[in-house]
Amino acid sequence: MVENNCIEQAGQKYTKWFYENNVVDKDNLPPTRGEFINKLLTDDEFYQKWGEDCCEELTYIERYNIWIGNNYETGIEYIPEIVPDFDNDYYEPTPKRKLREMKNELIGRTLDLDLGSTPVNMTIKEITETKVIVEYNRSTPGRTEEFSVSDFEYLSGLKIK
C-alpha cells in the first residue's frame, strides 16, 4: 500500500484509541492498514469519526463503474439501463469514498504493491497523465517499470487524475 500521511495519522489515532478501549488478544486485534482503509471507504460512521479529512465522496459514475467492474464482466461502461443496487449484500461491496488525491505526495514514496504471491517493494519515480513509473527496490533493484494510471490505481487503491 501507498504511504499517505493523512491515513497514517488517522490510523495511529484509531490504533491508540483501540488499545485504550478494548481488551486486546489474538481474537481482538486492531484492523490492518488495508482493513482500516476499507472501513473508511465503506462504513459511514467509522469514516466520520476517523477519516473525514483523508477521503472524498465518489461520484455516482465512479461508484457505478466500480460496482460494474466488481459484479459484471470487464469492459462494460456506463449503461443507464443497468441500475446498481449498491446496498444489496448479494453483490460485491462498493466503496462510497476514495482516498484523497495525493499526486505530489506520491513522487518519491516507497510502497508495496501486491503483484501476485508476495508484495513487491518499489518507489514512485514519475506520474504523468497516462502512466506511473516505478523503480523496484528489492526484487530487481534499479529496474523501472511503467504502469498505466488505471492499473496503478487498481493495484494501489488510489485515484490519480
N, C-alpha and C positions, 0 to 999 in steps of 0.2 A: 504494500500500500504506500501511497504517497504521503510524505510528511506535510502536515497542514497545521500551522501554529494555532489556529482557532480550534481545530479538532483536538489537538494535543492538550491545550489548556482546558477545554471543556471536559475531556476525558480524565484529566488529572483531578479536576474538581469533583467529578462524579465518583471516581475511584476512592478518593479521600472520604466523601460522604458515605459511600457504600461500606467501607471498613469501619467507620464510626457508628453506623446504624444497623449493622447486620451481624449475625453470627456467621463467621466465615469458616467453611470447612470444604472438604473435597466435593460435596454436593451443592455448595452455595458459594460460587465464586463470582467476582465482578465480570461483566462481559468482556470478551476480547475486543480489540480495536475494531475489527470488522463488524462484530455484533453491535458495538456501540454506534457505529456509523449507520448501520441498517436501522436501528431503533430511531435514530434522529430522522432518517428519511421516511419512515413509515408510521411511527407512533406519535400522534399529535401531542399528547400530554407530556411525553418524555422530551420531545423536541422543544416545547415551550419552556420547560424547566431547565434543560441542559444545553441547548444548542441553537437558539434562535439566530444568533449572530453568525453562525457557521453555514447556514443553508439559505436557499431561496426556493420559492414555490416553482414547481414545474408548470409550464403552460399546459392547456388541455391537449394540444397536439403533441408535445413532448411526452406527456404521460400516456397518451393514446399509442404512440409509436413504441414505447417500452412495453405496454400491455400486448400489442400485436406481436412484437418480437418474442415475448415470453410465451405466448399462447397459440400462435399460428406459425405456419411455415415462414421462413425468412423471405425477404423480398417484397412483402406486402407493405404498401404505404397507405396513407390516409384514404380511407373509403368511408364517406359519411354514412352509408347504409349499415356499416358494422358499428354498433353502439357498444362500447365496452362496459362490462359490469365489474368495475374496479373492486367492489366490496364482496364479491362472491368468492367464498373460500375454495370453490372448485378450481378457480384459476390461480396461476402463479401470482403472488402478491406484487403489486405495482407501487413503487415509491411515490410519495406526494411531493417530495422535495429533491433537490440536488445540492451537492456541496457548492459553496460559492466559488466562482471562478478565481483562479489564482495564477494566471499565466506568468506574470512576472516573478512570483514567488517560486514557481516550479523550476526555472532555469537554474541549473547547478545543484538541484536537490538529488539526493540518493533515495532510491526506493526499491522495494521488492515487488516484482510482478510475477503472478502465478502463470507461467507459460507451459504448465504440464504437471509433472510429478513433484517438482521442487521449485520454490520461488527463486527467481533469478535477480541478483542484485545489480543495479545499474544507476547511472547518473544521467539526468536530462541535460543535453548539451544545447539544444535549439528547438524552438517551436515556431513553425511557420503557419500560414493559412491552411495548408493541406497535410503537413507531416510533423511528427515529433521525432527528433534524432536523439538517440541514447547511446551511451558508452557502457559496455559491460565492465564490471569491477572485479568479479571473482572467476567466473567460469572461463572466460577468454578475455583477460584484461586488455583494455585498449581497443578492442573491436567495437565498431559502431554499427548501429542498425537504424533504419528508418521505419517507423510505424505510420500508417495513415492516422490522422487525428481521430477518426471514428474507431479504429482498432485500439488505439491507446486509451480512449475514453472508456471503451468496453472493459479492457484489462485492468485499468486503474480505478474505475468507478468515479472518475471526474469528468466534468463537462468543460471543454475548452472551446472558445469561439475564435 
